[in-house]
Amino acid sequence: MRGTGSKSAVVFTQEATWGTMDTTPQAIHGINYRSINLGGSKNTFQSETINRQRAVVGLADGNKAVQGSIVTDFLPEGLEILIRHLLGKGTVLTTGSGPYTHVLKGSVDTLEGLSIQKSFTNINKHFLYLGCRVNAMDIDIVQEGFHSVTWDLIGKTETVHNIEQIDIDTAIYPTKNGFTGYQVTIETDHTGSWVALGKCVSGSIKIANNIETDGYVLGSDERESAEYGVRNCSGNFSMFFEDTELYALYTAGTECGLRYVFNNGTESVTIQFPKVKLGGESPSIDSPTGVNLNFTFQARYDATSATDVIVTIVNSSASIELQEGE
């Protein structure tokens, strides 16, 4: 029998200690995914010793590297824990009562990690990854269809089991539709208030933690460290060329606020960067049809907001699960 993508499952729990699975977690969370290539890999090294047979005389294994990505729809509910592990261990401020508003900020403190199980249920093979940390989140914003988000992960260990290590049937899975191209606006604050940009075509957001991947030590082939680096927030957007207002900001090097607002009328996710600097290029004429302006952005720490990124989630979840021991 062959493993089948449509008969597979991905579940995860939070870790109280990096690289150690919590056997009594607060909850088990499931992920509905477009694709997943999270896995283990290792190099093979050959001896450079010269011999009279003109052949390789020795082979050795390299370090085991656990890394890869999970691609999902960008959802209003069900991604909160992944977003928190991306941003850090800052205080979660929750207000309201159905819908609830959760405010998360990029933080200097970090969470421990995630235990993730990738299961091929029809052949009973279960790949368990411990010590997984969210290295980056990439959101691809499209004009038509569902926006996608790629979660880039760095992990510690991979083991393969014939029985589930994390119970699939008790997992909580997302149930809401993802946001579509009709449910997003891009806004700037360069005049003292937030103003929606007219006629945006596409865009992207990348928040990266730049986690170390070479934390190996003598006597072990598995990572002994996966420390967080400097958080980097960047992205881009393209819009109809109708005026030069934003282009003037770019050429002058003027900083502004930038935010992406995903809103389906009931739930929303707002990703706000209090201070960004725009990059771009002058509009080019590539065809006889319409001309677009293309911008990039790079965020920095804003002392007033005490962060470089703020994520505000409005949904029906009464709370966001904290890490064990918080």
Residue, then its C-alpha position, 0 to 999 in steps of 0.5 A: m500500500r502506498g502513502t497518499g496525500s489525501k489520507s494524511a494528517v498534520v497535528f502539533t502541540q506546544e513544548a514547555t522545553w525545546g525539543t521535548m514533547d509535552t505528553t499532557p498538552q493543553a490541546i492538540h491542534g490540526i493543520n489543513y494544508r496545501s503542501i508540507n515538505l517539513g522533513g529530515s535530511k542528511n548529507t553523505f561524505q566520501s573519504e578523499t583518501i587516494n588508493r590504488q583501486r581508484a575507488v572510494v574507500g570510505l563513506a560517512d553520514g553528515n548532520k541530520a537537518v530537520q527543516g521545511s515548510i507548511v503551506t496553508d490558506f491564510l485563515p481568520e482562525g486557527l493560525e494564532i499559535l503559529i503567529r505567536h511563535l513567529l512574533g515571540k512571547g509578548t503579552v497577548l491582549t484579548t478584549g471583547s466577547g464574541p467576536y474577540t480581539h487579540v493583539l500580538k506584538g513582535s517581542v524580544d522574548t521567544l517561545e520554546g517550540l512545537s512538536i509536529q506530527k506528519s502522519f500517513t494514516n492509510i499505512n500507519k507511518h507517523f513522522l514526529y518532529l521535535g523542537c520546531r520553531v517558526n523561522a518565517m511566515d510568507i503571505d502571498i496576496v493575490q487579486e483572485g482566489f485564496h491568499s496563501v501563507t508559507w510557514d518555514l520551520i527549523g527543527k531539532t529531531e525526526t523520528v518515525h513511528n508505527i503508531e501515533q505519538i500525537d492523537i489525530d482524532t482529538a485535534i482541533y482543526p480550523t473550520k473557517n474559509g481563508f481570506t480571498g483577494y476581495q477581502v484585503t486592503i493595504e493602508t498607509d499612515h503618512t499624513g497622520s491617519w490611516v488611508a487605504l491605497g486605491k487599486c492595489v494589484s498584489g502584494s506580499i508580507k514576509i516576517a523572518n526570525n533568521i534562526e540559526t541552522d548550524g547549531y551542531v556540536l561534536g559527538s552529535d548529529e542532531r541540532e543542539s541549538a536553534e537560536y532566534g536571530v534578528r526579526n526582519c519584516s519586509g514585503n511588497f505591493s503593486m498598484f495602478f499608477e494614477d499619481t506620484e504621492l507614494y512615489a514622492l515618499y520613496t524618493a524622499g526617503t520618508e518613513c510611514g506606517l503600513r498595514y495589510v487588513f484582511n477582513n471578511g466582514t465578520e473576522s479580520v487579521t490586521i498586520q501593521f508595521p508602525k515604521v517602514k521605509l519604501g523602496g521601488e522604481s519609477p513606472s516602466i512602460d512595458s506594453p501598450t496597456g495599463v502601467n503599475l507602480n511597484f513598491t517594496f518595504q522594510a520595517r524597523y523598530d518603532a519606539t512609540s509602539a515598542t515593536d516593529v510589527i503588530v498583529t490584531i486578530v478579530n475572531s470567535s476564539a475566546s483566547i489564544e493558548l499560552q505555552e505551558g508554564e506561562 
